[in-house]
Amino acid sequence: MTDLATLELDLINAIGGAETVAALEEVRVAALGKSGSVSGLLKGMGAMSPEERREQGPMINGLRDRVAAAIAAKKTALEAAE
């Protein structure tokens, strides 16, 4: 399993385990916030060669999009339950 796949699995599990909107927000900040794990990967793309960027960029952006969508879905579900 690649590092990105492992990171995605960990984040999806953390999102699924969040039982309150506040806990979900903590997961969101840890993943997508200014110093978040996914944000760090996106910032690191500037140091990559153009070939690496072409290969890694879509995977990192896809990870960000999937995590954001999972957070949005979980937030909707938590708000509906409250």
Residue pairs with C-beta under 8 A, 6 or more apart in sequence:
1 9
4 41
4 59
4 60
4 63
7 37
7 38
7 63
8 63
8 66
8 67
11 27
11 31
11 37
11 38
11 67
11 70
12 66
12 67
12 70
14 27
14 30
14 31
15 24
15 27
15 67
15 70
15 71
15 74
16 74
18 24
18 26
18 27
18 74
18 78
19 78
20 78
21 75
21 78
21 79
21 82
24 71
24 74
24 75
24 78
27 71
28 71
29 36
30 36
30 37
31 37
31 38
31 39
31 67
31 71
32 38
32 39
32 64
32 67
32 68
32 71
33 39
38 60
38 63
38 64
38 67
41 60
41 63
42 60
42 61
42 64
45 53
45 56
45 57
45 60
48 56
